[in-house]
């Protein structure tokens, strides 16, 4: 968490110290001028500034939450760039003013003493408010970059508390700090951090479609750098430098540092401090003796200045949040699907979906002509009601109810007139859409099984002829072929256990008579078993492959399995191969992962047209992940031999696990994107 906390800690410490010093100077000036009664005015201005900063942060947070994913990226990118501009201006201002701003603040205060409570309150509000707004914006951008980590808030809190303690010590004269050196040093660090925030912001703008070059990478070190290591996490958290960065990010990062850092360092020159003007006693006297024409309760102004920003922020959030304009109850069941549905108004609508049947159901708001889906609720239990929120424009609408284990039912169609703005619907994937990819993949599997027949027969002949060294080589070749057919595992029925069964769960483990297939032969070949002991298992393996080849064309291959296997093949590789769980002595788990990756790549190739249509940005990221994983696997393959998993060093193992995990995360949306929905 510290890697995410450090940038926020530094900004909290620095901004908190700036604001705290200003407040300390305000208080000290009033005390020395004999105007202690005016201190509440200072604190009122400070409270107003804090309320404004917190309200600003709330507006940023809740406004962004109501945007689409793409709009959130663009919004965050714009604010990141603005935050960089603010921080840059702040470090330059403080470098220039660190030696003299104490006197400037005293001068403003002494001038305000004779001009009424409002001026003094405004002076403290403006002095602290700028720091508060800068802090809120910078913290929002860094917290967004850190995702769900609590590091930014924790770091900012620690920094602000430490700043308050330092300011108290300076005010009480128990501490001495060379503020010029302090602000210069922190300025240098903040410029480096701001460069990273700029790079992150540019990436957000690319992902939001505002700037080009999303897939134009300047470098990609993911294959050689462990993204989960402590040092990588620290660098990413503090400086926002990623293992893979686009050209635009790199140009922005380097260009910012090349321009800003020399200007900042060049301006650090010793200067003679200007003498701070002493407050005029008569001004203080005038302030104290000025009568107030009308007295009001002391709590009115503080409450007002704190409440006003909060109320304004609440209003902005309320206005920015899309509100459903109507609500109606719609029945969901086999007999009453869509009952209660009338033509809604255009705009954002909330429908209360009530399951009046006796089965859990799914329900979709659709365009009956195209089957496009505008909204859905899944797992609606009998007797329960849940909201479905959708945006309605002019067109035709109907409800499709899909009770568990029953036929889908489509309600009567209603027609809505008007426009209501652009409405994006998801066109569901049908079995027909997956028919061509499935046919193509079946051809791939069928050809793979034909090759596997030849390879397992050769393996059996090696063992029969007592050529065990050759058998080890041919075993790996055949096993890799089978491992590349991963998307079909679910259709192989009992053949998979005969061909690639594991000893896990069998009584006696590897000694069990039901332990058969590739892993049974692997155990024997790498544990000194004789050719005579392996002859029968090898013949059984070859026979099982022949049987599978004959049975495969008639086996039920559900089209919906293709999207599922896109994720599951490598999920199994991570669970069983990268843990070494299936190793029976050959040490070739990474070869199996390599074949699993080839099978996944083949599967994504046949699904590419559909995936590109449903999510154009998904495959470029997946392809980059695959390339990183392939590079790591290639590095473990030297001269025909593979490094066993248990012999990998900690860094390489972590890189393999992390890269595979990232690839799985990026593949996770595929089943939902290509989910087949039942039609009536």
URGIMO-V481162 format. One record per backbone hydrogen bond with DSSP energy under -0.5 kcal/mol. NH is the residue of the N-H (numbers start at 1). CO is the residue of the C=O. Records with the same first field share a line. If there is no record, write none. Layout:
NH = CO + CO
This chain:
4 = 1
5 = 1
6 = 2
8 = 4
9 = 5
10 = 6
11 = 7
12 = 8
13 = 9
14 = 10
15 = 11
16 = 12
17 = 13
18 = 14
19 = 15
20 = 16
21 = 17
22 = 18
23 = 19
24 = 20
25 = 21
26 = 22
27 = 23
28 = 24
29 = 25
30 = 26
31 = 27
32 = 28
33 = 29
34 = 31
35 = 30
38 = 35
39 = 36
41 = 38
42 = 38 + 39
43 = 39
44 = 40
45 = 41
46 = 42
47 = 43
48 = 44
49 = 45
50 = 46
51 = 47
52 = 48
53 = 49
54 = 50
55 = 51
56 = 52
57 = 53
58 = 54
59 = 55
60 = 56
61 = 57
62 = 58
63 = 59
64 = 60
65 = 61
66 = 62 + 63
67 = 64
72 = 68
73 = 69
74 = 70
75 = 71
76 = 72
77 = 73
78 = 74
79 = 75
80 = 76
81 = 77
82 = 78
83 = 79
84 = 80
85 = 81
86 = 82
87 = 83
88 = 84
89 = 85
90 = 86
91 = 87
92 = 88
93 = 89
94 = 90
95 = 91
96 = 92
97 = 93
98 = 94
100 = 97
101 = 97
104 = 100
105 = 101
106 = 102
107 = 103
108 = 104
109 = 105
110 = 106
111 = 107
112 = 108
113 = 109
114 = 110
115 = 112
116 = 113
120 = 116
121 = 117
122 = 118
123 = 119
124 = 120
125 = 121
126 = 122
127 = 123
128 = 124
129 = 125
130 = 126
132 = 128
133 = 129
134 = 130
135 = 131
136 = 132
137 = 133
138 = 134
139 = 135
140 = 136
141 = 137
142 = 138
143 = 139
144 = 140
145 = 141
146 = 142
147 = 143 + 144
149 = 146
154 = 150
155 = 151
156 = 152
157 = 153
158 = 154
159 = 155
160 = 156
161 = 157
162 = 158
163 = 159
164 = 160
165 = 161
166 = 162
167 = 163
168 = 164
169 = 165
170 = 166
171 = 167
172 = 168
173 = 170
174 = 169
175 = 169
179 = 177
182 = 178
183 = 179
184 = 180
185 = 181
186 = 182
187 = 183
188 = 184
189 = 185
190 = 186
191 = 187
192 = 188
193 = 189
194 = 190
195 = 191
196 = 192
197 = 193
198 = 194
199 = 195
200 = 196
201 = 197
202 = 198
203 = 199
204 = 200
205 = 201
206 = 202
207 = 203
208 = 204
209 = 206
210 = 205
211 = 205
216 = 213
217 = 215
218 = 245
219 = 245
221 = 243
224 = 221
225 = 221
227 = 225
229 = 226
233 = 229
234 = 230
235 = 231
236 = 232
237 = 233
238 = 234
239 = 235
240 = 236
241 = 235
242 = 240
245 = 219
247 = 216
250 = 246
251 = 247
252 = 248
253 = 249
254 = 250
255 = 251
256 = 252
257 = 253
258 = 254
259 = 255
260 = 256
261 = 257
262 = 257
263 = 259
264 = 260
265 = 261
266 = 262
267 = 263
268 = 265
269 = 267
273 = 271
283 = 280
284 = 280
285 = 281
286 = 282
287 = 283
288 = 284
289 = 285
290 = 286
293 = 291
300 = 297
301 = 297
302 = 298
303 = 299
304 = 300
305 = 301
306 = 302
307 = 303
308 = 304
309 = 305
310 = 306
311 = 307
312 = 308
313 = 309
314 = 310
315 = 311
316 = 312
317 = 313
318 = 314
319 = 315
320 = 316
321 = 317
322 = 320
325 = 348
328 = 350
330 = 352
331 = 339
332 = 354
337 = 333
338 = 331
339 = 336
341 = 338
342 = 340
347 = 392
349 = 390
350 = 326
351 = 388
352 = 328
353 = 351 + 386
354 = 330 + 352
355 = 353 + 384
356 = 332 + 354
357 = 332
361 = 380
362 = 402
363 = 377
364 = 400
365 = 375
366 = 364 + 398
367 = 372
368 = 366
370 = 367
371 = 367
372 = 367
373 = 426
374 = 365
375 = 365
377 = 363
380 = 361
381 = 379
383 = 355
384 = 381
386 = 353
388 = 351
390 = 349
392 = 347 + 390
394 = 419
395 = 416
397 = 414
398 = 366
400 = 364
401 = 399 + 409
402 = 362
404 = 360
406 = 403
409 = 401
411 = 399
414 = 397
416 = 395
425 = 423
426 = 373
427 = 425
428 = 371 + 426
429 = 675
434 = 430
435 = 431 + 432
436 = 432
438 = 434
439 = 435
440 = 436
441 = 437
442 = 438
443 = 439
444 = 440
445 = 441
446 = 442
447 = 443
448 = 444
449 = 445
450 = 446
451 = 447
452 = 448
453 = 449
454 = 450
455 = 451
456 = 452
457 = 453
458 = 454
459 = 455
460 = 456
461 = 457
462 = 458
463 = 459
464 = 460
465 = 461
466 = 463
467 = 462
468 = 466
471 = 467
472 = 468
473 = 469
474 = 470
475 = 471
476 = 472
477 = 473
478 = 474
479 = 475
480 = 476
481 = 477
482 = 478
483 = 479
484 = 480 + 481
485 = 482
486 = 483
488 = 485
489 = 486
491 = 488
492 = 488 + 489
495 = 492
496 = 493
498 = 494
499 = 495
500 = 496
501 = 497
506 = 503
509 = 506
511 = 508
512 = 509
515 = 512
516 = 514
518 = 499
521 = 517
522 = 518
523 = 519
524 = 520
525 = 521
526 = 522
527 = 524
529 = 524
534 = 530
535 = 531
536 = 532
538 = 534
539 = 535
540 = 536
541 = 537
542 = 538
543 = 539
544 = 540
545 = 541
546 = 542
547 = 543
548 = 544
549 = 545
550 = 546
551 = 547
552 = 548
553 = 549
554 = 551
555 = 551 + 552
557 = 555
558 = 556
561 = 558
562 = 559
563 = 559
564 = 560
565 = 561
566 = 562
567 = 564
568 = 564
569 = 565
571 = 567
572 = 568
573 = 569
574 = 570
575 = 571
576 = 572
577 = 572 + 573
578 = 573
580 = 577
581 = 576
582 = 576
583 = 580
592 = 588
593 = 589
594 = 590
595 = 591
596 = 592
597 = 593
598 = 594
599 = 595
600 = 596
601 = 597
602 = 598
603 = 599
604 = 600
605 = 601
606 = 602
607 = 603
608 = 604 + 605
611 = 607
612 = 608
613 = 609
614 = 610
615 = 611
618 = 615
619 = 615
621 = 617
622 = 618
623 = 619
624 = 620
625 = 621
626 = 622
627 = 623
628 = 624
629 = 625
630 = 626
631 = 627
632 = 628
633 = 629
634 = 630
635 = 631
636 = 632 + 633
637 = 634
638 = 636 + 641
639 = 637
641 = 638
643 = 636
647 = 644
648 = 645
653 = 649
654 = 650
655 = 651
656 = 652
657 = 653
658 = 654
659 = 655
660 = 656
661 = 657
662 = 658
663 = 659
664 = 660
665 = 661
666 = 662
667 = 663
668 = 664
670 = 667
671 = 668
673 = 669
674 = 670
675 = 672
677 = 429 + 675
